[in-house]
Amino acid sequence: MTQHASSTLVVPEVRAIPRHVAIIMDGNGRWASKRYMPRVAGHSEGLTAVRKIVQECRRLGVEYLTVFAFSSENWRRPPEEVGFLMKLFLKSLKSEVSRLAENDIALRLIGDLSRFDTAIQEMVEFSEEKTADCKGLTFTIAANYGGRWDILQAMRQCLASNPGLKPEQVSEQLLQPHLSMAYAPEPDLFIRTGGEQRVSNFLLWQLAYTELYFT
């Protein structure tokens, strides 16, 4: 697996077309509420928007697209909304995986997937295996993910892999391969929709030198 060095150690390369775009698609529920629709209708519309974004990134030659689909904080939402999101997640995986493979798009999932039910975990594994050899675009979905969780789990793995490691020996180079997105370069562009201007615990390590765009 190719691993990419942390951008705090090298000067990031600026390209006309971003190599890696990261997106928080926020405001789906508010969009629906303003139209006197149930919040879940906004999430369905959000799925349609994701499909269009994936297609456009593939067309433009973006190599990596990462979307924050479900944060570890989202479990605090009303149970009926969480239940709908889980059903939508499973349904979208089933309906989209063949289309992704046909368009040479590899699907990756990052986050603590252990909290999802067995059906979702099995579908994630199937989807990743089915698209593993695709090279056109790597589409990553962050699900039950948090940037702090990512750094903590990376440190735990780093310590487990290096028994007797001393504090002064800890470095970015040693930790970075254990991060969830070690397979991808750090994002060139971060986009957040919905009007909020914060990164919300998303890719905290990886966004060190990323251009931030809020809309």
Backbone as CSV, one residue per row, in Angstrom:
resi,resn,N_x,N_y,N_z,CA_x,CA_y,CA_z,C_x,C_y,C_z
1,MET,0.845,-1.194,0.000,0.000,0.000,0.000,0.883,1.248,0.000
2,THR,0.629,2.181,-0.889,1.372,3.421,-0.928,0.996,4.283,0.259
3,GLN,2.010,4.848,0.919,1.755,5.739,2.032,2.363,7.091,1.712
4,HIS,1.718,8.152,2.140,2.103,9.502,1.790,2.617,10.240,3.014
5,ALA,3.758,10.929,2.843,4.366,11.644,3.950,3.498,12.817,4.381
6,SER,3.617,13.164,5.666,2.863,14.297,6.189,3.304,15.579,5.516
7,SER,2.344,16.453,5.207,2.666,17.693,4.517,3.345,18.710,5.426
8,THR,3.463,18.441,6.729,4.217,19.350,7.583,5.719,19.157,7.387
9,LEU,6.090,18.137,6.652,7.507,17.856,6.417,7.940,18.217,5.009
10,VAL,6.989,18.478,4.125,7.298,18.846,2.747,6.379,19.984,2.336
11,VAL,6.793,20.744,1.309,5.957,21.820,0.788,4.899,21.209,-0.120
12,PRO,3.603,21.404,0.180,2.553,20.818,-0.656,2.619,21.350,-2.082
13,GLU,2.382,20.478,-3.029,2.362,20.869,-4.437,0.990,21.430,-4.791
14,VAL,0.977,22.597,-5.435,-0.276,23.227,-5.837,-0.563,22.878,-7.292
15,ARG,-1.742,22.349,-7.567,-2.120,21.945,-8.913,-3.367,22.693,-9.356
16,ALA,-3.543,22.788,-10.684,-4.748,23.429,-11.219,-5.988,22.649,-10.805
17,ILE,-5.895,21.327,-10.863,-6.963,20.447,-10.386,-6.494,19.816,-9.079
18,PRO,-7.229,20.011,-7.991,-6.804,19.419,-6.713,-6.629,17.908,-6.839
19,ARG,-5.608,17.407,-6.210,-5.400,15.966,-6.212,-6.362,15.285,-5.242
20,HIS,-6.641,15.962,-4.130,-7.490,15.382,-3.083,-8.450,16.452,-2.578
21,VAL,-9.738,16.178,-2.669,-10.788,17.079,-2.188,-11.515,16.402,-1.031
22,ALA,-11.672,17.123,0.072,-12.407,16.616,1.238,-13.636,17.493,1.455
23,ILE,-14.774,16.870,1.731,-16.032,17.610,1.819,-16.841,17.204,3.052
24,ILE,-17.343,18.209,3.761,-18.401,18.002,4.749,-19.677,18.542,4.128
25,MET,-20.604,17.651,3.833,-21.875,18.063,3.237,-22.872,18.294,4.367
26,ASP,-22.851,19.507,4.888,-23.672,19.854,6.038,-24.937,20.576,5.574
27,GLY,-25.933,20.601,6.438,-27.130,21.381,6.164,-28.253,20.645,5.477
28,ASN,-28.137,19.321,5.326,-29.211,18.568,4.659,-30.536,18.686,5.411
29,GLY,-30.462,18.523,6.735,-31.680,18.604,7.536,-32.289,19.996,7.514
30,ARG,-31.435,21.027,7.611,-31.933,22.405,7.580,-32.540,22.742,6.223
31,TRP,-31.925,22.211,5.162,-32.459,22.423,3.810,-33.886,21.894,3.722
32,ALA,-34.114,20.714,4.279,-35.448,20.118,4.238,-36.428,20.891,5.118
33,SER,-35.973,21.284,6.304,-36.864,21.987,7.234,-37.356,23.305,6.656
34,LYS,-36.487,24.015,5.942,-36.882,25.285,5.336,-37.954,25.098,4.274
35,ARG,-38.028,23.894,3.736,-39.020,23.594,2.700,-40.205,22.815,3.269
36,TYR,-40.301,22.809,4.600,-41.395,22.130,5.300,-41.448,20.643,4.947
37,MET,-40.259,20.068,4.791,-40.118,18.647,4.518,-39.475,17.988,5.734
38,PRO,-39.671,16.686,5.923,-38.984,15.998,7.025,-37.474,16.042,6.825
39,ARG,-36.735,16.073,7.932,-35.274,16.156,7.839,-34.686,15.027,7.005
40,VAL,-35.298,13.857,7.083,-34.752,12.712,6.352,-34.793,12.940,4.844
41,ALA,-35.724,13.774,4.367,-35.780,14.076,2.935,-34.516,14.802,2.500
42,GLY,-33.973,15.613,3.396,-32.727,16.303,3.092,-31.564,15.346,2.934
43,HIS,-31.552,14.284,3.727,-30.474,13.299,3.620,-30.558,12.546,2.287
44,SER,-31.752,12.280,1.816,-31.915,11.624,0.517,-31.402,12.524,-0.599
45,GLU,-31.706,13.818,-0.503,-31.198,14.775,-1.489,-29.678,14.852,-1.417
46,GLY,-29.144,14.742,-0.210,-27.701,14.766,-0.045,-27.024,13.622,-0.770
47,LEU,-27.648,12.450,-0.761,-27.100,11.300,-1.476,-27.037,11.573,-2.972
48,THR,-28.065,12.211,-3.511,-28.071,12.577,-4.928,-26.925,13.538,-5.234
49,ALA,-26.686,14.486,-4.325,-25.599,15.445,-4.512,-24.240,14.751,-4.484
50,VAL,-24.072,13.787,-3.586,-22.810,13.045,-3.512,-22.541,12.322,-4.825
51,ARG,-23.559,11.715,-5.379,-23.408,11.002,-6.645,-22.893,11.942,-7.741
52,LYS,-23.445,13.148,-7.799,-23.020,14.128,-8.805,-21.581,14.576,-8.567
53,ILE,-21.223,14.764,-7.305,-19.863,15.188,-6.980,-18.851,14.120,-7.372
54,VAL,-19.157,12.874,-7.081,-18.265,11.771,-7.448,-18.059,11.741,-8.961
55,GLN,-19.124,11.863,-9.712,-19.036,11.848,-11.167,-18.185,13.003,-11.686
56,GLU,-18.373,14.190,-11.111,-17.634,15.363,-11.576,-16.155,15.265,-11.217
57,CYS,-15.843,14.775,-10.033,-14.442,14.588,-9.656,-13.761,13.581,-10.573
58,ARG,-14.472,12.530,-10.915,-13.927,11.531,-11.847,-13.666,12.162,-13.202
59,ARG,-14.574,12.984,-13.674,-14.438,13.624,-14.986,-13.268,14.609,-15.004
60,LEU,-13.082,15.342,-13.924,-12.051,16.375,-13.870,-10.653,15.813,-13.622
61,GLY,-10.580,14.584,-13.153,-9.281,13.990,-12.883,-8.806,14.134,-11.448
62,VAL,-9.725,14.457,-10.532,-9.379,14.438,-9.106,-9.061,12.990,-8.723
63,GLU,-7.977,12.784,-8.015,-7.552,11.417,-7.694,-8.204,10.864,-6.422
64,TYR,-8.468,11.745,-5.460,-9.036,11.314,-4.177,-10.166,12.256,-3.774
65,LEU,-11.276,11.674,-3.378,-12.416,12.425,-2.854,-12.814,11.794,-1.526
66,THR,-12.883,12.606,-0.486,-13.259,12.106,0.832,-14.458,12.885,1.345
67,VAL,-15.505,12.171,1.724,-16.747,12.796,2.181,-17.045,12.355,3.612
68,PHE,-17.358,13.327,4.456,-17.718,13.050,5.848,-19.204,12.711,5.879
69,ALA,-19.517,11.426,5.944,-20.909,10.986,5.856,-21.589,10.914,7.215
70,PHE,-20.836,10.476,8.226,-21.452,10.255,9.544,-20.367,10.360,10.598
71,SER,-20.442,11.398,11.417,-19.426,11.586,12.445,-19.760,10.771,13.691
72,SER,-18.772,10.618,14.553,-19.009,9.894,15.804,-19.994,10.650,16.693
73,GLU,-20.138,11.965,16.468,-21.100,12.765,17.235,-22.533,12.607,16.721
74,ASN,-22.695,12.097,15.498,-24.032,11.992,14.908,-24.933,10.976,15.605
75,TRP,-24.346,10.102,16.429,-25.168,9.140,17.166,-26.097,9.843,18.154
76,ARG,-25.814,11.110,18.446,-26.635,11.862,19.401,-27.935,12.372,18.776
77,ARG,-28.085,12.230,17.495,-29.302,12.691,16.836,-30.493,11.826,17.265
78,PRO,-31.724,12.286,16.985,-32.902,11.487,17.343,-32.809,10.076,16.774
79,PRO,-33.227,9.065,17.541,-33.109,7.667,17.104,-33.724,7.394,15.736
80,GLU,-34.869,8.015,15.440,-35.507,7.759,14.149,-34.668,8.309,12.997
81,GLU,-33.974,9.424,13.236,-33.115,9.986,12.191,-31.879,9.119,11.991
82,VAL,-31.292,8.656,13.095,-30.135,7.762,12.996,-30.526,6.475,12.279
83,GLY,-31.685,5.926,12.624,-32.157,4.707,11.965,-32.317,4.896,10.471
84,PHE,-32.867,6.039,10.073,-33.021,6.319,8.643,-31.661,6.420,7.965
85,LEU,-30.715,7.091,8.611,-29.379,7.235,8.032,-28.705,5.880,7.844
86,MET,-28.891,4.971,8.792,-28.302,3.643,8.671,-28.909,2.881,7.489
87,LYS,-30.229,2.974,7.341,-30.895,2.314,6.212,-30.453,2.921,4.891
88,LEU,-30.318,4.251,4.864,-29.886,4.934,3.643,-28.453,4.558,3.295
89,PHE,-27.609,4.445,4.307,-26.214,4.066,4.109,-26.122,2.684,3.472
90,LEU,-26.839,1.716,4.038,-26.814,0.353,3.510,-27.393,0.301,2.103
91,LYS,-28.503,0.983,1.891,-29.144,0.995,0.574,-28.231,1.604,-0.477
92,SER,-27.552,2.694,-0.128,-26.681,3.359,-1.096,-25.469,2.502,-1.439
93,LEU,-24.922,1.795,-0.449,-23.804,0.895,-0.737,-24.225,-0.181,-1.729
94,LYS,-25.392,-0.765,-1.491,-25.882,-1.827,-2.372,-26.142,-1.316,-3.788
95,SER,-26.683,-0.115,-3.898,-27.091,0.397,-5.208,-25.944,1.016,-5.996
96,GLU,-24.895,1.475,-5.302,-23.852,2.240,-5.989,-22.585,1.454,-6.290
97,VAL,-22.345,0.340,-5.617,-21.040,-0.308,-5.746,-20.752,-0.749,-7.173
98,SER,-21.738,-1.283,-7.880,-21.506,-1.713,-9.262,-21.206,-0.523,-10.158
99,ARG,-21.908,0.578,-9.932,-21.681,1.787,-10.725,-20.278,2.333,-10.488
100,LEU,-19.834,2.289,-9.243,-18.483,2.737,-8.935,-17.453,1.883,-9.665
101,ALA,-17.621,0.577,-9.613,-16.684,-0.333,-10.272,-16.657,-0.101,-11.779
102,GLU,-17.820,0.104,-12.375,-17.904,0.340,-13.819,-17.189,1.621,-14.234
103,ASN,-17.118,2.584,-13.324,-16.472,3.864,-13.612,-15.054,3.949,-13.056
104,ASP,-14.489,2.794,-12.707,-13.108,2.702,-12.238,-12.876,3.529,-10.970
105,ILE,-13.842,3.480,-10.056,-13.768,4.232,-8.805,-13.646,3.261,-7.632
106,ALA,-12.580,3.406,-6.864,-12.370,2.561,-5.685,-13.058,3.181,-4.477
107,LEU,-13.732,2.359,-3.703,-14.416,2.829,-2.502,-13.643,2.408,-1.264
108,ARG,-13.417,3.363,-0.371,-12.774,3.074,0.912,-13.641,3.654,2.029
109,LEU,-13.644,3.002,3.169,-14.348,3.481,4.354,-13.344,3.692,5.470
110,ILE,-13.425,4.832,6.142,-12.587,5.067,7.315,-13.486,5.397,8.503
111,GLY,-13.028,5.050,9.689,-13.808,5.276,10.895,-13.929,3.987,11.687
112,ASP,-14.527,4.085,12.850,-14.743,2.914,13.704,-16.030,2.229,13.263
113,LEU,-15.898,1.230,12.409,-17.069,0.565,11.836,-17.693,-0.456,12.784
114,SER,-17.075,-0.699,13.918,-17.567,-1.743,14.824,-18.955,-1.433,15.388
115,ARG,-19.333,-0.172,15.384,-20.637,0.190,15.955,-21.789,-0.049,14.972
116,PHE,-21.472,-0.204,13.700,-22.516,-0.467,12.714,-22.946,-1.928,12.788
117,ASP,-24.176,-2.202,12.340,-24.657,-3.581,12.410,-23.943,-4.453,11.386
118,THR,-24.127,-5.751,11.521,-23.392,-6.720,10.705,-23.646,-6.535,9.216
119,ALA,-24.880,-6.230,8.842,-25.214,-6.073,7.424,-24.397,-4.957,6.790
120,ILE,-24.247,-3.844,7.489,-23.462,-2.727,6.963,-21.987,-3.096,6.901
121,GLN,-21.468,-3.723,7.954,-20.056,-4.096,7.962,-19.733,-5.056,6.818
122,GLU,-20.611,-6.010,6.581,-20.380,-6.971,5.495,-20.467,-6.293,4.134
123,MET,-21.384,-5.343,3.975,-21.521,-4.645,2.706,-20.327,-3.732,2.452
124,VAL,-19.798,-3.132,3.502,-18.590,-2.319,3.376,-17.433,-3.177,2.876
125,GLU,-17.255,-4.336,3.502,-16.172,-5.239,3.099,-16.339,-5.677,1.650
126,PHE,-17.556,-6.034,1.261,-17.828,-6.452,-0.115,-17.537,-5.318,-1.091
127,SER,-17.977,-4.109,-0.764,-17.813,-2.960,-1.656,-16.343,-2.611,-1.846
128,GLU,-15.583,-2.659,-0.764,-14.155,-2.352,-0.870,-13.438,-3.408,-1.711
129,GLU,-13.794,-4.663,-1.524,-13.160,-5.733,-2.297,-13.525,-5.637,-3.775
130,LYS,-14.783,-5.323,-4.069,-15.250,-5.262,-5.452,-14.566,-4.147,-6.237
131,THR,-14.207,-3.058,-5.554,-13.623,-1.901,-6.242,-12.124,-1.750,-5.975
132,ALA,-11.522,-2.730,-5.341,-10.131,-2.615,-4.890,-9.148,-2.342,-6.019
133,ASP,-9.415,-2.850,-7.221,-8.476,-2.695,-8.330,-8.762,-1.473,-9.193
134,CYS,-9.747,-0.677,-8.819,-10.097,0.516,-9.597,-9.063,1.618,-9.348
135,LYS,-8.684,2.322,-10.418,-7.602,3.302,-10.329,-8.014,4.720,-10.710
136,GLY,-9.245,4.915,-11.194,-9.626,6.229,-11.703,-9.802,7.279,-10.623
137,LEU,-10.393,6.907,-9.498,-10.656,7.811,-8.381,-10.800,6.968,-7.128
138,THR,-10.224,7.434,-6.033,-10.439,6.780,-4.746,-11.442,7.612,-3.967
139,PHE,-12.622,7.051,-3.767,-13.713,7.721,-3.067,-13.789,7.163,-1.653
140,THR,-13.491,8.006,-0.683,-13.476,7.586,0.717,-14.677,8.157,1.453
141,ILE,-15.365,7.294,2.173,-16.470,7.719,3.026,-16.014,7.617,4.477
142,ALA,-16.092,8.725,5.195,-15.782,8.722,6.626,-17.072,8.475,7.392
143,ALA,-17.140,7.357,8.093,-18.364,6.963,8.795,-18.028,6.560,10.228
144,ASN,-18.767,7.102,11.181,-18.433,6.972,12.600,-16.962,7.325,12.804
145,TYR,-16.602,8.454,12.218,-15.212,8.919,12.208,-15.086,10.202,13.018
146,GLY,-13.931,10.369,13.633,-13.572,11.622,14.290,-12.073,11.806,14.184
147,GLY,-11.628,13.022,13.963,-10.206,13.273,13.809,-9.406,12.935,15.056
148,ARG,-9.956,13.227,16.221,-9.258,12.884,17.468,-9.169,11.370,17.634
149,TRP,-10.271,10.683,17.317,-10.255,9.214,17.361,-9.160,8.676,16.451
150,ASP,-9.019,9.259,15.267,-8.038,8.788,14.291,-6.621,8.907,14.845
151,ILE,-6.312,10.047,15.442,-4.974,10.252,15.993,-4.712,9.303,17.158
152,LEU,-5.714,9.107,18.012,-5.554,8.196,19.146,-5.345,6.754,18.693
153,GLN,-6.159,6.301,17.709,-6.001,4.921,17.271,-4.663,4.731,16.560
154,ALA,-4.195,5.775,15.871,-2.889,5.695,15.215,-1.776,5.586,16.252
155,MET,-1.880,6.348,17.324,-0.862,6.278,18.377,-0.858,4.906,19.047
156,ARG,-2.047,4.360,19.296,-2.116,3.026,19.904,-1.454,1.985,19.000
157,GLN,-1.746,2.058,17.699,-1.132,1.115,16.764,0.372,1.313,16.693
158,CYS,0.782,2.571,16.715,2.211,2.882,16.661,2.936,2.290,17.867
159,LEU,2.367,2.444,19.054,2.984,1.902,20.267,2.989,0.377,20.257
160,ALA,1.895,-0.216,19.747,1.826,-1.674,19.678,2.857,-2.234,18.701
161,SER,3.144,-1.468,17.647,4.094,-1.920,16.622,5.542,-1.644,17.008
162,ASN,5.741,-0.799,18.010,7.098,-0.421,18.410,7.252,-0.545,19.929
163,PRO,7.307,-1.772,20.449,7.450,-1.966,21.899,8.705,-1.254,22.420
164,GLY,8.555,-0.610,23.560,9.701,0.074,24.142,9.972,1.439,23.546
165,LEU,9.070,1.934,22.731,9.247,3.248,22.105,9.339,4.338,23.171
166,LYS,10.351,5.190,23.061,10.540,6.278,24.012,9.865,7.547,23.492
167,PRO,9.409,8.426,24.396,8.720,9.648,23.963,9.501,10.444,22.932
168,GLU,10.806,10.560,23.105,11.611,11.356,22.175,11.760,10.698,20.802
169,GLN,11.362,9.435,20.705,11.442,8.738,19.420,10.174,8.888,18.587
170,VAL,9.109,9.382,19.211,7.851,9.563,18.484,8.015,10.690,17.473
171,SER,7.595,10.441,16.234,7.718,11.441,15.174,6.528,11.350,14.232
172,GLU,6.386,12.355,13.385,5.327,12.321,12.385,5.500,11.121,11.462
173,GLN,6.755,10.859,11.066,7.014,9.745,10.154,6.612,8.412,10.766
174,LEU,6.757,8.291,12.079,6.437,7.037,12.755,4.931,6.869,12.924
175,LEU,4.235,7.970,13.175,2.796,7.913,13.441,1.960,7.874,12.172
176,GLN,2.377,8.619,11.166,1.551,8.818,9.969,1.084,7.533,9.286
177,PRO,1.916,6.495,9.168,1.446,5.274,8.490,0.269,4.586,9.174
178,HIS,-0.004,4.927,10.423,-1.091,4.282,11.161,-2.393,5.079,11.107
179,LEU,-2.380,6.250,10.503,-3.595,7.043,10.360,-4.532,6.398,9.350
180,SER,-5.808,6.663,9.476,-6.808,6.020,8.615,-6.574,6.283,7.138
181,MET,-6.047,7.466,6.809,-5.867,7.824,5.403,-4.405,7.823,4.987
182,ALA,-3.631,6.903,5.524,-2.225,6.807,5.151,-2.051,6.486,3.669
183,TYR,-3.100,5.961,3.039,-3.036,5.581,1.625,-3.226,6.764,0.680
184,ALA,-3.527,7.945,1.202,-3.862,9.087,0.352,-3.018,10.304,0.707
185,PRO,-2.764,11.175,-0.265,-2.116,12.445,0.067,-3.080,13.305,0.872
186,GLU,-2.561,14.271,1.584,-3.436,15.129,2.373,-4.254,16.040,1.459
187,PRO,-5.460,16.414,1.871,-6.341,17.185,0.986,-5.738,18.520,0.561
188,ASP,-5.937,18.857,-0.707,-5.565,20.182,-1.209,-6.676,21.181,-0.910
189,LEU,-7.915,20.679,-0.945,-9.083,21.544,-0.808,-10.111,20.900,0.118
190,PHE,-10.569,21.676,1.087,-11.644,21.254,1.988,-12.847,22.148,1.731
191,ILE,-14.006,21.538,1.541,-15.241,22.281,1.290,-16.269,21.885,2.340
192,ARG,-16.936,22.899,2.906,-18.055,22.618,3.804,-19.263,23.429,3.352
193,THR,-20.363,22.744,3.121,-21.605,23.407,2.758,-22.439,23.665,4.015
194,GLY,-23.491,24.446,3.882,-24.433,24.621,4.984,-24.246,25.866,5.820
195,GLY,-23.181,26.635,5.565,-23.016,27.909,6.252,-22.135,27.906,7.484
196,GLU,-21.897,26.757,8.093,-21.033,26.699,9.278,-19.566,26.808,8.860
197,GLN,-18.752,27.456,9.697,-17.342,27.650,9.373,-16.467,26.983,10.427
198,ARG,-16.415,25.673,10.362,-15.569,24.880,11.254,-15.317,23.522,10.600
199,VAL,-14.300,22.825,11.076,-13.943,21.535,10.476,-14.575,20.355,11.214
200,SER,-15.155,20.603,12.383,-15.966,19.597,13.085,-15.283,18.244,13.258
201,ASN,-14.030,18.278,13.739,-13.342,17.033,14.089,-13.133,16.119,12.882
202,PHE,-12.974,16.710,11.702,-12.788,15.949,10.463,-11.349,16.077,9.984
203,LEU,-10.646,14.967,9.843,-9.289,14.939,9.290,-8.379,15.988,9.944
204,LEU,-8.374,16.034,11.273,-7.634,17.074,11.976,-6.146,17.059,11.646
205,TRP,-5.570,15.893,11.563,-4.149,15.775,11.229,-3.912,16.184,9.776
206,GLN,-4.762,15.742,8.892,-4.531,15.880,7.461,-4.805,17.282,6.910
207,LEU,-5.552,18.110,7.635,-5.933,19.428,7.114,-4.944,20.541,7.468
208,ALA,-3.754,20.184,7.910,-2.794,21.179,8.400,-2.524,22.296,7.395
209,TYR,-2.398,21.972,6.109,-2.082,22.977,5.092,-3.124,23.029,3.982
210,THR,-4.308,22.555,4.271,-5.373,22.493,3.271,-6.065,23.846,3.128
211,GLU,-6.418,24.203,1.891,-7.235,25.389,1.651,-8.667,25.090,2.088
212,LEU,-9.251,25.986,2.893,-10.596,25.782,3.429,-11.589,26.687,2.709
213,TYR,-12.699,26.091,2.260,-13.740,26.861,1.570,-15.086,26.545,2.200
214,PHE,-15.737,27.580,2.707,-17.041,27.412,3.350,-18.118,28.082,2.514
215,THR,-19.220,27.368,2.328,-20.285,27.913,1.498,-21.644,27.635,2.118
